């Protein structure tokens, strides 16, 4: 769907937009693990090219079971107090239904009282007609069709995160028996 060269180029473009908005400020880049970590790493590199200062933090937030959003969000690993009064840029791998963000952002605002919260996502999935997202991002790398995708940090049951490009998962990819890889 999207090759690594195109991804890296777009990440540089997103970094430029962030730098324009935060020049002279030192936001906290809050990475949602695990999926956003490749995007986060490359975004940090691109921000360094602009000499944009930032601090780093991480949170684990998940709402997927297999290929479907469960509608339930689990959070762990975040020190809310460290975000108090700070500009927070929440770095996401993919914005699908917005369920995770609709839960996480209000919780961040309530418990941390940050100066601001903006969302930066590599991928914004276009939903089927009639469906409405629960949250939108300020910074978006790519708008993609409504397919289940893998690669560049995105997984299916913990597989395929290590692919450098982004792919639509095939039936063979879903049916693959991962137990054959773990010895």
Secondary structure, DSSP 8 states (H G I E B T S, - for coil): -B-HHHHHHHHHHHHHHHHHHHTT--EEEEEEETTTHHHHHHHHHHHHHTT--EEEEEEEEEEEETTEEEEEEEEES--GGGGTTSEEEEEEEEESSSHHHHHHHHHHHHHH--SEEEEEEEEEE---TT---S---SEEEEEE-S--EEBTTB-BTTBSTT-SSBEE--HHHHH--GGGT--
